[in-house]
């Protein structure tokens, strides 16, 4: 386990990706909630391909400009939230590349985007764009599902951890969010026991391996819980021990427990590695009923 440090990570600067879709408006609400908790600033960003990039002065009739105006009004309706807006040009055909470059240049602490985009000036976000952002963005990426974020907030957070470096960075950031937003945390580890294991005659060897893995999983979630407690944040732990894949296990637990945010890392360990992540992160983003924060 990597030592995540004594100081909790802070979110001071948020990049919000917009495309005018309902999904990106839900993302706007989520960005405002996080910004309010951390007293962060929000940069609402619309990326347009070169051939759509406005020339000269923009007007309110310009869809991108109108979308940004609406977003800034929504953001600043939350007490204490400050926001700015910007339209940037995608010099290549990649919207996600332009957003990632923006995050790197501005040193944003968090990128917030919707789960899917619209059909107008449309393919800013998402689907393939959100997947690319999750895979390549250097900052944590919050992918927001549809539904009223203003009503739900992020009061119930499920954190998937396997003890890897990225997973522990997720533990630290989730703990920081829980402190800022007064959220309840649950740390979970999945012991994946595929049914095929019992068809190869492993017998006692398999039983012993699973026993060791269960003990390791319990140790990991207890360490995460201890870390949060040191920061004066109470939390629960959960070891999921069944024949479901990590993606299925975490998404089902999140839905059953009415969690409104799942936090995971981008890569896992080499052993029982696929809790958090690589392909598991993408699967959770795709299938989860709630918003997902991916930390690298």
Backbone as CSV, one residue per row, in Angstrom:
resi,resn,N_x,N_y,N_z,CA_x,CA_y,CA_z,C_x,C_y,C_z
1,UNK,0.841,-1.194,0.000,0.000,0.000,0.000,0.874,1.241,0.000
2,UNK,0.560,2.144,-0.869,1.270,3.422,-0.901,0.728,4.343,0.183
3,UNK,1.623,5.031,0.854,1.204,6.015,1.847,0.597,7.207,1.129
4,UNK,-0.700,7.448,1.348,-1.378,8.526,0.645,-1.113,9.885,1.279
5,UNK,-0.367,9.898,2.372,0.042,11.178,2.941,-0.860,11.640,4.062
6,UNK,-0.330,12.581,4.820,-1.070,13.094,5.963,-2.091,14.147,5.563
7,UNK,-1.848,14.833,4.452,-2.737,15.906,4.017,-3.699,15.394,2.952
8,UNK,-4.970,15.633,3.143,-5.962,15.208,2.158,-5.839,16.050,0.889
9,UNK,-6.010,15.424,-0.282,-5.978,16.195,-1.526,-7.147,17.164,-1.570
10,UNK,-6.913,18.331,-2.146,-7.943,19.356,-2.238,-8.319,19.612,-3.696
11,UNK,-9.545,20.035,-3.891,-10.023,20.416,-5.220,-10.218,21.923,-5.220
12,UNK,-9.351,22.610,-5.930,-9.409,24.072,-5.977,-9.861,24.594,-7.334
13,UNK,-9.642,23.794,-8.370,-9.956,24.239,-9.727,-10.615,23.094,-10.495
14,UNK,-11.834,23.324,-10.961,-12.615,22.301,-11.651,-12.823,22.697,-13.103
15,UNK,-12.556,21.766,-14.014,-12.898,21.957,-15.427,-14.195,21.200,-15.698
16,UNK,-15.166,21.891,-16.259,-16.472,21.310,-16.559,-16.655,21.258,-18.065
17,UNK,-16.766,20.061,-18.629,-16.945,19.902,-20.075,-18.423,19.994,-20.429
18,UNK,-18.748,20.855,-21.379,-20.142,21.099,-21.752,-20.358,20.893,-23.240
19,UNK,-21.572,20.450,-23.584,-21.944,20.382,-24.997,-23.402,20.789,-25.227
20,UNK,-24.067,21.289,-24.189,-25.447,21.722,-24.339,-26.467,20.640,-24.108
21,UNK,-26.030,19.397,-23.893,-26.962,18.290,-23.674,-27.495,18.321,-22.249
22,UNK,-28.605,17.592,-22.027,-29.139,17.454,-20.678,-28.114,16.788,-19.766
23,UNK,-27.367,15.851,-20.324,-26.350,15.153,-19.539,-25.297,16.118,-19.018
24,UNK,-24.866,17.047,-19.853,-23.840,17.986,-19.397,-24.413,19.008,-18.411
25,UNK,-25.718,19.264,-18.461,-26.330,20.137,-17.462,-26.365,19.458,-16.098
26,UNK,-26.586,18.133,-16.092,-26.492,17.389,-14.822,-25.058,17.448,-14.306
27,UNK,-24.114,17.385,-15.217,-22.709,17.508,-14.827,-22.441,18.874,-14.221
28,UNK,-23.107,19.877,-14.737,-22.957,21.238,-14.218,-23.416,21.303,-12.754
29,UNK,-24.531,20.669,-12.452,-25.012,20.626,-11.073,-24.006,19.933,-10.166
30,UNK,-23.454,18.818,-10.650,-22.480,18.072,-9.851,-21.224,18.899,-9.599
31,UNK,-20.751,19.593,-10.623,-19.571,20.453,-10.463,-19.827,21.537,-9.428
32,UNK,-21.041,22.086,-9.428,-21.383,23.139,-8.478,-21.391,22.607,-7.044
33,UNK,-21.901,21.405,-6.855,-21.939,20.798,-5.520,-20.525,20.604,-4.982
34,UNK,-19.645,20.070,-5.823,-18.262,19.844,-5.397,-17.565,21.184,-5.156
35,UNK,-17.766,22.130,-6.060,-17.129,23.439,-5.921,-17.578,24.136,-4.647
36,UNK,-18.844,24.016,-4.326,-19.358,24.656,-3.114,-18.701,24.049,-1.871
37,UNK,-18.554,22.723,-1.861,-17.955,22.059,-0.712,-16.493,22.405,-0.522
38,UNK,-15.755,22.534,-1.625,-14.318,22.798,-1.560,-13.967,24.278,-1.716
39,UNK,-14.988,25.117,-1.957,-14.744,26.531,-2.270,-13.823,26.650,-3.493
40,UNK,-14.126,25.825,-4.495,-13.324,25.776,-5.718,-13.932,26.674,-6.787
41,UNK,-13.127,27.006,-7.789,-13.624,27.722,-8.964,-13.922,26.713,-10.068
42,UNK,-14.846,27.061,-10.943,-15.233,26.181,-12.041,-15.014,26.895,-13.371
43,UNK,-14.300,26.233,-14.275,-14.163,26.713,-15.644,-15.067,25.860,-16.534
44,UNK,-16.135,26.451,-17.033,-17.027,25.752,-17.954,-16.438,25.837,-19.359
45,UNK,-16.179,24.688,-19.956,-15.436,24.650,-21.217,-16.256,23.929,-22.282
46,UNK,-16.359,24.563,-23.424,-16.981,23.939,-24.592,-15.916,23.788,-25.671
47,UNK,-15.752,22.578,-26.169,-14.772,22.320,-27.228,-15.512,22.158,-28.547
48,UNK,-15.077,22.905,-29.550,-15.692,22.808,-30.876,-14.648,22.406,-31.909
49,UNK,-15.037,21.551,-32.848,-14.135,21.259,-33.966,-13.813,22.533,-34.737
50,UNK,-12.710,22.527,-35.452,-12.243,23.713,-36.158,-13.320,24.305,-37.063
51,UNK,-14.041,23.453,-37.770,-15.017,23.972,-38.745,-16.269,24.545,-38.077
52,UNK,-16.453,24.308,-36.746,-17.554,24.911,-36.002,-17.091,26.080,-35.147
53,UNK,-15.773,26.270,-35.086,-15.250,27.272,-34.168,-15.688,28.658,-34.609
54,UNK,-16.317,29.436,-33.705,-16.863,30.742,-34.107,-15.773,31.738,-34.481
55,UNK,-16.037,32.489,-35.522,-15.117,33.541,-35.960,-15.684,34.889,-35.523
56,UNK,-14.827,35.764,-35.029,-15.297,37.075,-34.602,-16.054,37.009,-33.294
57,UNK,-16.909,37.984,-33.044,-17.645,38.062,-31.784,-18.761,37.034,-31.753
58,UNK,-18.893,36.382,-30.595,-19.981,35.424,-30.429,-21.245,36.179,-30.044
59,UNK,-22.360,35.558,-30.307,-23.640,36.131,-29.904,-24.411,35.086,-29.116
60,UNK,-25.471,35.533,-28.487,-26.293,34.606,-27.707,-26.989,33.581,-28.597
61,UNK,-27.009,33.834,-29.912,-27.604,32.860,-30.827,-26.658,31.690,-31.095
62,UNK,-25.408,31.870,-30.776,-24.441,30.796,-30.955,-24.725,29.716,-29.907
63,UNK,-25.006,28.463,-30.322,-25.378,27.419,-29.356,-24.346,27.208,-28.259
64,UNK,-23.069,27.245,-28.615,-22.030,27.041,-27.601,-22.057,28.168,-26.581
65,UNK,-22.159,29.391,-27.060,-22.186,30.556,-26.171,-23.413,30.499,-25.261
66,UNK,-24.558,30.157,-25.836,-25.791,30.074,-25.048,-25.689,28.995,-23.979
67,UNK,-25.089,27.857,-24.328,-24.922,26.771,-23.370,-24.031,27.190,-22.208
68,UNK,-22.947,27.884,-22.516,-22.027,28.332,-21.472,-22.690,29.365,-20.561
69,UNK,-23.461,30.274,-21.141,-24.161,31.264,-20.331,-25.108,30.580,-19.345
70,UNK,-25.827,29.579,-19.842,-26.758,28.839,-18.991,-26.007,28.118,-17.879
71,UNK,-24.871,27.534,-18.220,-24.074,26.802,-17.236,-23.543,27.726,-16.148
72,UNK,-22.994,28.863,-16.545,-22.453,29.804,-15.568,-23.555,30.307,-14.635
73,UNK,-24.747,30.559,-15.191,-25.867,30.993,-14.353,-26.232,29.912,-13.335
74,UNK,-26.222,28.648,-13.783,-26.537,27.549,-12.876,-25.464,27.398,-11.803
75,UNK,-24.202,27.473,-12.206,-23.097,27.321,-11.264,-23.135,28.392,-10.185
76,UNK,-23.320,29.628,-10.593,-23.283,30.742,-9.642,-24.565,30.864,-8.823
77,UNK,-25.570,30.051,-9.145,-26.762,30.022,-8.294,-26.490,29.290,-6.985
78,UNK,-25.384,28.563,-6.927,-24.951,27.915,-5.688,-24.113,28.923,-4.897
79,UNK,-24.461,29.115,-3.656,-23.794,30.113,-2.834,-22.290,29.865,-2.748
80,UNK,-21.525,30.901,-3.019,-20.079,30.832,-2.884,-19.337,30.276,-4.084
81,UNK,-20.053,29.852,-5.130,-19.398,29.268,-6.302,-19.104,30.352,-7.330
82,UNK,-17.858,30.420,-7.780,-17.477,31.338,-8.854,-17.181,30.527,-10.104
83,UNK,-17.508,31.092,-11.260,-17.363,30.349,-12.504,-16.980,31.262,-13.650
84,UNK,-16.240,30.700,-14.593,-15.893,31.387,-15.837,-16.201,30.429,-16.977
85,UNK,-16.185,30.936,-18.206,-16.500,30.083,-19.353,-15.499,30.311,-20.474
86,UNK,-15.354,29.282,-21.300,-14.407,29.383,-22.405,-14.793,28.417,-23.512
87,UNK,-14.688,28.881,-24.751,-14.821,28.005,-25.915,-13.425,27.777,-26.471
88,UNK,-13.051,26.521,-26.617,-11.730,26.217,-27.174,-11.876,25.401,-28.446
89,UNK,-10.880,25.527,-29.277,-10.899,24.878,-30.588,-10.163,23.547,-30.529
90,UNK,-10.804,22.519,-31.079,-10.137,21.224,-31.227,-9.365,21.257,-32.538
91,UNK,-8.076,21.442,-32.458,-7.274,21.589,-33.674,-7.168,20.263,-34.422
92,UNK,-7.266,19.166,-33.705,-7.371,17.863,-34.355,-8.853,17.474,-34.337
93,UNK,-9.154,16.266,-34.719,-10.550,15.820,-34.702,-10.956,15.305,-33.332
94,UNK,-10.029,15.311,-32.350,-10.292,14.705,-31.054,-10.754,15.737,-30.033
95,UNK,-12.021,15.649,-29.637,-12.551,16.515,-28.594,-11.888,16.186,-27.265
96,UNK,-11.733,14.898,-26.978,-11.146,14.494,-25.698,-9.709,14.981,-25.574
97,UNK,-8.956,14.957,-26.672,-7.570,15.431,-26.625,-7.511,16.907,-26.264
98,UNK,-8.426,17.689,-26.818,-8.462,19.126,-26.511,-8.790,19.357,-25.033
99,UNK,-9.718,18.574,-24.493,-10.063,18.714,-23.080,-8.900,18.318,-22.174
100,UNK,-8.239,17.229,-22.533,-7.098,16.768,-21.735,-5.975,17.800,-21.754
101,UNK,-5.716,18.372,-22.923,-4.698,19.425,-23.016,-5.066,20.625,-22.151
102,UNK,-6.347,20.963,-22.135,-6.808,22.083,-21.319,-6.575,21.802,-19.832
103,UNK,-6.934,20.609,-19.401,-6.742,20.224,-17.997,-5.266,20.297,-17.621
104,UNK,-4.403,19.817,-18.517,-2.961,19.854,-18.244,-2.438,21.280,-18.165
105,UNK,-2.842,22.112,-19.106,-2.348,23.487,-19.143,-2.854,24.306,-17.958
106,UNK,-4.097,24.092,-17.578,-4.695,24.875,-16.496,-4.451,24.266,-15.121
107,UNK,-3.860,23.052,-15.119,-3.600,22.346,-13.853,-4.884,22.175,-13.041
108,UNK,-5.926,21.735,-13.721,-7.214,21.487,-13.060,-7.092,20.300,-12.108
109,UNK,-7.784,20.384,-10.999,-7.766,19.299,-10.007,-8.807,18.237,-10.290
110,UNK,-9.790,18.566,-11.118,-10.889,17.647,-11.407,-11.510,18.028,-12.734
111,UNK,-11.854,17.017,-13.534,-12.624,17.223,-14.765,-13.986,16.572,-14.578
112,UNK,-15.038,17.328,-14.833,-16.407,16.837,-14.694,-17.055,16.799,-16.071
113,UNK,-17.693,15.682,-16.377,-18.375,15.565,-17.672,-19.643,14.742,-17.502
114,UNK,-20.528,14.852,-18.485,-21.735,14.052,-18.495,-21.472,12.669,-19.053
115,UNK,-22.446,11.800,-18.887,-22.275,10.411,-19.324,-22.478,10.244,-20.817
116,UNK,-23.308,11.068,-21.408,-23.490,11.005,-22.858,-23.889,12.384,-23.359
117,UNK,-23.671,12.588,-24.661,-23.865,13.920,-25.225,-25.156,14.080,-25.984
118,UNK,-25.223,15.190,-26.690,-26.442,15.541,-27.415,-26.257,15.292,-28.895
119,UNK,-27.170,15.773,-29.663,-27.063,15.557,-31.100,-26.896,16.835,-31.880
120,UNK,-26.751,17.992,-31.223,-26.679,19.256,-31.936,-25.258,19.591,-32.304
121,UNK,-24.598,20.441,-31.527,-23.188,20.735,-31.797,-22.398,19.726,-31.007
122,UNK,-22.824,18.586,-31.180,-23.118,17.505,-30.306,-21.941,16.716,-29.940
123,UNK,-21.180,16.222,-30.548,-20.376,15.161,-30.009,-19.256,15.643,-29.119
124,UNK,-19.448,16.779,-28.508,-18.459,17.152,-27.494,-18.382,16.026,-26.490
125,UNK,-19.464,15.669,-26.009,-19.550,14.757,-24.901,-20.635,13.782,-25.235
126,UNK,-20.579,12.734,-25.207,-19.853,11.717,-24.577,-19.917,10.405,-25.239
127,UNK,-20.176,9.380,-24.409,-19.965,8.072,-24.945,-18.489,7.882,-25.127
128,UNK,-18.028,7.895,-26.374,-16.617,7.635,-26.648,-15.716,8.702,-26.042
129,UNK,-16.196,9.948,-25.952,-15.384,11.013,-25.372,-15.175,10.772,-23.879
130,UNK,-16.236,10.428,-23.159,-16.092,10.173,-21.727,-15.162,9.003,-21.484
131,UNK,-15.256,7.974,-22.314,-14.364,6.817,-22.169,-12.912,7.217,-22.353
132,UNK,-12.646,8.060,-23.346,-11.288,8.516,-23.599,-10.774,9.372,-22.452
133,UNK,-11.632,10.216,-21.902,-11.230,11.059,-20.777,-10.863,10.213,-19.561
134,UNK,-11.681,9.203,-19.278,-11.416,8.313,-18.150,-10.080,7.607,-18.329
135,UNK,-9.774,7.224,-19.567,-8.556,6.459,-19.836,-7.298,7.313,-19.821
136,UNK,-7.393,8.588,-20.238,-6.177,9.351,-20.507,-6.023,10.652,-19.737
137,UNK,-7.064,11.158,-19.122,-6.940,12.448,-18.437,-6.027,12.318,-17.218
138,UNK,-5.074,13.257,-17.034,-4.163,13.170,-15.883,-4.837,13.495,-14.559
139,UNK,-5.937,14.223,-14.600,-6.662,14.579,-13.382,-7.800,13.585,-13.151
140,UNK,-8.305,13.486,-11.928,-9.495,12.667,-11.689,-10.648,13.126,-12.577
141,UNK,-11.456,12.164,-13.027,-12.588,12.463,-13.907,-13.880,12.019,-13.230
142,UNK,-14.807,12.948,-13.087,-16.125,12.647,-12.534,-17.113,12.554,-13.695
143,UNK,-17.608,11.343,-13.952,-18.588,11.113,-15.012,-19.966,11.076,-14.362
144,UNK,-20.816,12.028,-14.723,-22.082,12.243,-14.027,-23.231,11.587,-14.784
145,UNK,-23.967,10.766,-14.094,-25.171,10.140,-14.646,-26.331,11.118,-14.612
146,UNK,-27.350,10.820,-15.411,-28.551,11.644,-15.421,-29.265,11.553,-14.072
147,UNK,-30.083,12.544,-13.793,-30.767,12.626,-12.511,-30.400,13.931,-11.837
148,UNK,-31.226,14.387,-10.937,-30.998,15.683,-10.317,-29.888,15.607,-9.276
149,UNK,-28.727,16.144,-9.605,-27.629,16.175,-8.655,-27.926,17.154,-7.522
150,UNK,-28.688,18.186,-7.826,-29.012,19.173,-6.786,-29.798,18.502,-5.662
151,UNK,-30.707,17.593,-6.023,-31.513,16.905,-5.012,-30.707,15.825,-4.301
152,UNK,-29.892,15.052,-5.050,-29.217,13.896,-4.474,-27.891,14.240,-3.817
153,UNK,-27.137,15.154,-4.439,-25.804,15.422,-3.936,-24.939,14.170,-4.039
154,UNK,-23.941,14.099,-3.200,-23.092,12.910,-3.125,-22.989,12.490,-1.663
155,UNK,-24.139,12.231,-1.063,-24.163,11.942,0.364,-23.811,10.496,0.696
156,UNK,-23.838,9.597,-0.306,-23.489,8.197,-0.086,-22.427,7.810,-1.112
157,UNK,-21.203,7.557,-0.658,-20.084,7.286,-1.562,-19.549,5.885,-1.335
158,UNK,-19.463,5.106,-2.414,-18.883,3.769,-2.380,-17.498,3.832,-3.018
159,UNK,-16.477,3.374,-2.279,-15.096,3.456,-2.746,-14.559,2.040,-2.975
160,UNK,-14.265,1.718,-4.223,-13.658,0.426,-4.525,-12.153,0.519,-4.359
161,UNK,-11.574,-0.357,-3.548,-10.136,-0.313,-3.341,-9.553,-1.713,-3.306
162,UNK,-8.395,-1.884,-3.953,-7.698,-3.170,-3.944,-6.291,-3.039,-3.359
163,UNK,-5.981,-1.881,-2.791,-4.674,-1.685,-2.199,-3.621,-1.156,-3.142
164,UNK,-3.936,-1.004,-4.414,-2.972,-0.479,-5.379,-2.781,1.023,-5.164
165,UNK,-1.730,1.567,-5.772,-1.429,2.990,-5.608,-2.593,3.872,-6.027
166,UNK,-3.144,3.612,-7.214,-4.234,4.457,-7.696,-5.480,4.315,-6.828
167,UNK,-5.732,3.096,-6.371,-6.887,2.882,-5.505,-6.743,3.670,-4.207
168,UNK,-5.523,3.727,-3.669,-5.326,4.480,-2.435,-5.412,5.983,-2.660
169,UNK,-5.050,6.431,-3.849,-5.290,7.851,-4.159,-6.795,8.111,-4.213
170,UNK,-7.546,7.119,-4.694,-9.003,7.229,-4.668,-9.549,7.274,-3.256
171,UNK,-8.982,6.468,-2.361,-9.380,6.490,-0.950,-9.173,7.886,-0.367
172,UNK,-8.012,8.476,-0.653,-7.698,9.805,-0.111,-8.645,10.868,-0.650
173,UNK,-8.887,10.834,-1.971,-9.762,11.849,-2.559,-11.205,11.666,-2.088
174,UNK,-11.654,10.417,-2.000,-13.014,10.156,-1.516,-13.176,10.645,-0.078
175,UNK,-12.153,10.444,0.738,-12.198,10.919,2.125,-12.269,12.442,2.163
176,UNK,-11.516,13.095,1.294,-11.543,14.548,1.224,-12.924,15.046,0.794
177,UNK,-13.519,14.373,-0.190,-14.863,14.746,-0.644,-15.881,14.539,0.471
178,UNK,-15.755,13.423,1.192,-16.687,13.143,2.290,-16.612,14.237,3.350
179,UNK,-15.406,14.723,3.615,-15.259,15.804,4.591,-15.897,17.090,4.069
180,UNK,-15.645,17.411,2.799,-16.151,18.667,2.235,-17.667,18.666,2.081
181,UNK,-18.246,17.494,1.776,-19.673,17.421,1.475,-20.488,16.725,2.558
182,UNK,-19.829,16.366,3.670,-20.510,15.648,4.767,-21.156,14.366,4.266
183,UNK,-20.388,13.597,3.511,-20.882,12.359,2.907,-20.575,11.160,3.792
184,UNK,-21.303,10.083,3.559,-21.030,8.810,4.230,-20.210,7.937,3.292
185,UNK,-19.142,7.312,3.812,-18.236,6.493,3.010,-18.413,5.013,3.302
186,UNK,-18.280,4.206,2.245,-18.149,2.758,2.402,-16.980,2.305,1.544
187,UNK,-16.010,1.624,2.151,-14.869,1.078,1.418,-15.146,-0.393,1.106
188,UNK,-14.998,-0.764,-0.176,-15.338,-2.114,-0.602,-14.192,-2.765,-1.364
189,UNK,-14.060,-4.056,-1.176,-13.102,-4.864,-1.935,-13.834,-6.093,-2.443
190,UNK,-13.544,-6.466,-3.678,-14.194,-7.619,-4.299,-13.226,-8.792,-4.343
191,UNK,-13.626,-9.902,-3.740,-12.894,-11.161,-3.881,-13.561,-11.916,-5.018
192,UNK,-12.927,-11.908,-6.177,-13.543,-12.492,-7.370,-13.198,-13.974,-7.443
193,UNK,-14.217,-14.797,-7.363,-14.061,-16.238,-7.383,-14.852,-16.807,-8.559
194,UNK,-14.273,-16.827,-9.759,-15.014,-17.271,-10.934,-15.453,-18.720,-10.809
195,UNK,-16.659,-19.054,-11.293,-17.173,-20.422,-11.185,-16.246,-21.462,-11.793
196,UNK,-15.490,-21.085,-12.815,-14.618,-22.051,-13.481,-13.549,-22.572,-12.527
197,UNK,-13.280,-21.860,-11.443,-12.258,-22.289,-10.494,-12.544,-23.678,-9.941
198,UNK,-13.836,-23.991,-9.803,-14.197,-25.265,-9.192,-14.265,-26.408,-10.202
199,UNK,-14.031,-26.095,-11.448,-14.114,-27.137,-12.473,-12.756,-27.689,-12.849
200,UNK,-11.689,-27.162,-12.196,-10.349,-27.608,-12.567,-9.704,-28.467,-11.491
201,UNK,-10.495,-28.875,-10.491,-9.987,-29.779,-9.473,-8.975,-29.162,-8.540
202,UNK,-9.120,-27.877,-8.223,-8.128,-27.215,-7.385,-8.213,-27.662,-5.926
203,UNK,-9.422,-27.925,-5.455,-9.619,-28.464,-4.119,-9.049,-27.612,-3.012
204,UNK,-8.259,-28.220,-2.119,-7.729,-27.542,-0.944,-6.848,-26.354,-1.312
205,UNK,-6.129,-26.465,-2.405,-5.270,-25.357,-2.831,-6.093,-24.106,-3.084
206,UNK,-7.224,-24.279,-3.769,-8.084,-23.136,-4.068,-8.692,-22.566,-2.791
207,UNK,-9.139,-23.423,-1.908,-9.733,-22.965,-0.653,-8.742,-22.116,0.145
208,UNK,-7.477,-22.559,0.190,-6.467,-21.823,0.935,-6.171,-20.481,0.260
209,UNK,-6.105,-20.485,-1.084,-5.854,-19.238,-1.804,-6.969,-18.228,-1.553
210,UNK,-8.202,-18.701,-1.554,-9.335,-17.810,-1.312,-9.345,-17.311,0.128
211,UNK,-8.954,-18.174,1.055,-8.889,-17.745,2.445,-7.893,-16.600,2.599
212,UNK,-6.740,-16.747,1.969,-5.725,-15.699,2.044,-6.203,-14.411,1.369
213,UNK,-6.914,-14.589,0.262,-7.393,-13.397,-0.447,-8.463,-12.674,0.355
214,UNK,-9.332,-13.417,1.012,-10.350,-12.792,1.857,-9.704,-12.025,3.009
215,UNK,-8.681,-12.622,3.601,-7.984,-11.945,4.700,-7.304,-10.668,4.205
216,UNK,-6.683,-10.738,3.026,-6.030,-9.554,2.455,-7.058,-8.475,2.145
217,UNK,-8.218,-8.888,1.605,-9.273,-7.929,1.270,-9.771,-7.220,2.524
218,UNK,-9.959,-7.975,3.595,-10.413,-7.377,4.851,-9.377,-6.395,5.384
219,UNK,-8.129,-6.757,5.267,-7.054,-5.886,5.729,-7.036,-4.563,4.959
220,UNK,-7.272,-4.636,3.647,-7.254,-3.439,2.798,-8.373,-2.472,3.184
221,UNK,-9.598,-2.982,3.344,-10.704,-2.074,3.661,-10.584,-1.513,5.075
222,UNK,-10.029,-2.304,5.995,-9.832,-1.806,7.355,-8.776,-0.698,7.372
223,UNK,-7.715,-0.843,6.577,-6.709,0.216,6.485,-7.313,1.496,5.914
224,UNK,-8.174,1.341,4.904,-8.838,2.516,4.344,-9.737,3.174,5.389
225,UNK,-10.441,2.352,6.131,-11.310,2.874,7.190,-10.501,3.602,8.260
226,UNK,-9.349,3.049,8.621,-8.485,3.682,9.614,-7.956,5.023,9.118
227,UNK,-7.615,5.069,7.831,-7.151,6.325,7.238,-8.234,7.387,7.348
228,UNK,-9.465,7.017,6.974,-10.564,7.981,7.042,-10.828,8.408,8.486
229,UNK,-10.744,7.464,9.408,-10.995,7.793,10.814,-9.958,8.778,11.333
230,UNK,-8.708,8.621,10.881,-7.659,9.574,11.274,-7.989,10.987,10.827
231,UNK,-8.788,11.079,9.746,-9.211,12.394,9.236,-10.577,12.792,9.794
232,UNK,-11.019,12.051,10.831,-12.292,12.319,11.512,-13.496,12.082,10.618
233,UNK,-13.367,11.098,9.723,-14.471,10.697,8.849,-14.840,9.255,9.167
234,UNK,-16.084,9.037,9.589,-16.548,7.682,9.869,-16.909,6.975,8.567
235,UNK,-16.712,5.662,8.537,-16.984,4.911,7.310,-17.347,3.468,7.637
236,UNK,-17.932,2.789,6.652,-18.221,1.368,6.733,-17.271,0.614,5.810
237,UNK,-17.192,-0.714,6.003,-16.391,-1.556,5.113,-17.242,-2.694,4.584
238,UNK,-16.844,-3.184,3.414,-17.577,-4.282,2.790,-16.614,-5.122,1.960
239,UNK,-16.565,-6.417,2.233,-15.844,-7.358,1.373,-16.893,-8.163,0.622
240,UNK,-16.868,-8.055,-0.693,-17.849,-8.743,-1.534,-17.225,-10.054,-1.979
241,UNK,-17.755,-11.149,-1.503,-17.163,-12.470,-1.717,-18.188,-13.365,-2.406
242,UNK,-18.214,-13.304,-3.731,-19.134,-14.160,-4.474,-18.560,-14.411,-5.858
243,UNK,-19.372,-14.891,-6.752,-18.883,-15.246,-8.081,-19.133,-14.157,-9.107
244,UNK,-19.410,-12.943,-8.657,-19.621,-11.843,-9.582,-18.293,-11.167,-9.907
245,UNK,-18.178,-10.667,-11.119,-16.997,-9.904,-11.491,-16.965,-8.616,-10.685
246,UNK,-15.787,-7.985,-10.566,-15.716,-6.716,-9.836,-16.680,-5.659,-10.365
247,UNK,-16.821,-5.557,-11.688,-17.746,-4.568,-12.252,-19.164,-4.842,-11.783
248,UNK,-19.611,-6.081,-11.932,-20.978,-6.434,-11.536,-21.171,-6.284,-10.032
249,UNK,-20.180,-6.727,-9.257,-20.306,-6.688,-7.805,-20.428,-5.252,-7.293
250,UNK,-19.576,-4.355,-7.770,-19.598,-2.974,-7.288,-20.825,-2.215,-7.768
251,UNK,-21.198,-2.412,-9.030,-22.366,-1.682,-9.536,-23.655,-2.171,-8.875
252,UNK,-23.743,-3.475,-8.602,-24.936,-3.993,-7.916,-24.997,-3.500,-6.471
253,UNK,-23.851,-3.488,-5.803,-23.819,-2.990,-4.433,-24.206,-1.516,-4.392
254,UNK,-23.710,-0.745,-5.351,-24.029,0.683,-5.386,-25.518,0.921,-5.568
255,UNK,-26.130,0.146,-6.438,-27.561,0.324,-6.689,-28.394,-0.140,-5.503
256,UNK,-28.039,-1.280,-4.952,-28.781,-1.813,-3.813,-28.668,-0.904,-2.603
257,UNK,-27.506,-0.309,-2.410,-27.285,0.543,-1.243,-27.623,1.997,-1.451
258,UNK,-28.198,2.338,-2.616,-28.580,3.723,-2.921,-27.402,4.687,-2.848
259,UNK,-26.238,4.223,-3.282,-25.090,5.131,-3.369,-25.261,6.032,-4.587
260,UNK,-24.814,7.276,-4.474,-24.905,8.173,-5.626,-23.548,8.558,-6.192
261,UNK,-22.484,7.922,-5.698,-21.160,8.104,-6.289,-20.310,6.872,-5.999
262,UNK,-19.644,6.368,-7.045,-18.655,5.309,-6.903,-17.299,5.925,-7.208
263,UNK,-16.302,5.640,-6.367,-14.936,6.120,-6.584,-14.034,4.917,-6.823
264,UNK,-13.289,4.936,-7.923,-12.379,3.832,-8.248,-11.088,4.401,-8.831
265,UNK,-10.050,3.566,-8.835,-8.795,3.935,-9.466,-8.732,3.410,-10.891
266,UNK,-7.721,3.835,-11.641,-7.646,3.443,-13.054,-6.920,2.137,-13.301
267,UNK,-6.065,1.715,-12.370,-5.346,0.453,-12.559,-5.263,-0.260,-11.229
268,UNK,-5.213,-1.569,-11.279,-5.118,-2.338,-10.053,-3.787,-3.034,-9.905
269,UNK,-3.727,-3.916,-8.959,-2.529,-4.689,-8.700,-2.396,-5.829,-9.691
270,UNK,-1.404,-6.663,-9.487,-1.208,-7.783,-10.388,-1.888,-9.049,-9.933
271,UNK,-2.289,-9.141,-8.653,-2.851,-10.380,-8.160,-4.350,-10.415,-8.328
272,UNK,-5.071,-9.972,-7.297,-6.529,-9.905,-7.429,-6.852,-8.531,-7.986
273,UNK,-6.184,-8.236,-9.112,-5.958,-6.885,-9.569,-7.163,-6.171,-10.114
274,UNK,-8.130,-6.843,-10.630,-9.100,-6.122,-11.421,-10.190,-5.462,-10.605
275,UNK,-9.971,-5.296,-9.308,-10.951,-4.481,-8.604,-10.892,-3.064,-9.142
276,UNK,-9.696,-2.507,-9.139,-9.634,-1.106,-9.504,-8.443,-0.838,-10.391
277,UNK,-8.316,-1.337,-11.443,-9.061,-1.139,-12.579,-8.584,-1.482,-13.936
278,UNK,-8.183,-0.446,-14.701,-8.043,-0.702,-16.099,-9.413,-0.873,-16.696
279,UNK,-9.694,-2.072,-17.210,-10.970,-2.334,-17.860,-12.114,-2.258,-16.861
280,UNK,-11.852,-2.512,-15.593,-12.908,-2.452,-14.590,-13.450,-1.039,-14.437
281,UNK,-12.579,-0.037,-14.462,-13.044,1.349,-14.360,-13.992,1.676,-15.496
282,UNK,-13.607,1.310,-16.712,-14.475,1.570,-17.852,-15.803,0.862,-17.729
283,UNK,-15.775,-0.371,-17.228,-17.017,-1.124,-17.050,-17.926,-0.490,-16.028
284,UNK,-17.353,-0.012,-14.940,-18.162,0.634,-13.906,-18.766,1.932,-14.426
285,UNK,-17.975,2.720,-15.153,-18.503,3.950,-15.747,-19.665,3.629,-16.684
286,UNK,-19.533,2.543,-17.431,-20.553,2.185,-18.427,-21.843,1.678,-17.772
287,UNK,-21.709,0.843,-16.734,-22.880,0.135,-16.205,-23.465,0.724,-14.923
288,UNK,-22.729,1.543,-14.210,-23.232,2.041,-12.927,-24.485,2.898,-13.113
289,UNK,-25.388,2.809,-12.160,-26.616,3.616,-12.213,-26.362,5.036,-11.723
290,UNK,-25.209,5.232,-11.081,-24.911,6.523,-10.466,-23.639,7.126,-11.073
291,UNK,-23.254,8.282,-10.588,-22.034,8.933,-11.054,-20.805,8.158,-10.591
292,UNK,-19.709,8.295,-11.361,-18.469,7.570,-11.071,-17.298,8.556,-11.132
293,UNK,-16.455,8.507,-10.103,-15.219,9.295,-10.070,-14.044,8.357,-10.259
294,UNK,-13.274,8.588,-11.322,-12.125,7.731,-11.636,-10.843,8.507,-11.326
295,UNK,-9.996,7.884,-10.502,-8.773,8.533,-10.024,-7.567,7.762,-10.524
296,UNK,-6.562,8.502,-11.019,-5.339,7.812,-11.461,-4.160,8.241,-10.611
